[in-house]
Amino acid sequence: MQAQKIVTYTDETGRVIDMPTFQPRQRIELILLYTEDSYPAAHKKRSPPPKIKGAITEKGDIFSSAPESDWGIS
């Protein structure tokens, strides 16, 4: 296996620029390492789709609704 290090940037749409050309049907392995000042926004708060948001409400303690033997805890 041979390795080549390329440090490059993305354009305004997020596409990688200045990538080398590869041979047709060449199998390659890409390992992406983000610089410290450009981590992707992985810690974005998640929320359900608007169509199902608020459709389920908890009414009480959900853990005591089944006996402990059903939880598979020994």
N, C-alpha and C positions, 0 to 999 in steps of 0.2 A: 504494500500500500504506500502510495506517495501522498504527501501533504503539501498544500499551498495555502499560505495565509493571505487573506485579502481584507483590507480595512476599507470600507466604502460607506456610502450614505444612501438614504432613500429620498425619492423625490416628493413633491407635494401630495401625491396620492398614496404614498407608502410603498411604492415599488422600488426594489433595489436597483441602483444604477451602477454602471461600470463593472458588470459581471463578465467573466471570460466566456468565450464560446466553447461549447463542448462538442465532442464527436456525436453523430447520431446514435441513438440507443446506448449511449455510454452510461454505465451505472455509477452514480456518484453518491457520496454521503456528505450532507451539509450539517455542520454544527454551528449554531448561532450563539454568539456571546455578545450580550448587550453591554455597552459602556455604561459606567455608573450614572452618568448624567442623562441617559436616554432609556431607562427601563420602560417597558410597555406598561400601560395602566392595568395591571393585573388585580389591583385591590379595589376595583370599582364595586360599589354596592349593587348587589343583585336584587331584582324584584320580579315577581311573576308577570306574565303577559296580562295586559289590561282586561282581556276577555275573561280570565278566571280570577283576577284579583278580588279578594273579599268573598269568594264563593264558599269558603270553608271557615268556620269559626270554631274555636276550641271552647268547650263547655265543661270546665272542671279539670281534674287531674287525669291525664290520659295514661299515665304509667300504672295507676292502680286499677285500670279497667280490665286487666287480664291478670290471672294469678301468676306468681313468680315462676312456677314450674313451666309456664308457656314461653318464658323468655330464654330458655336454654342456658341459664346461668347455674353453675354448680357450686 
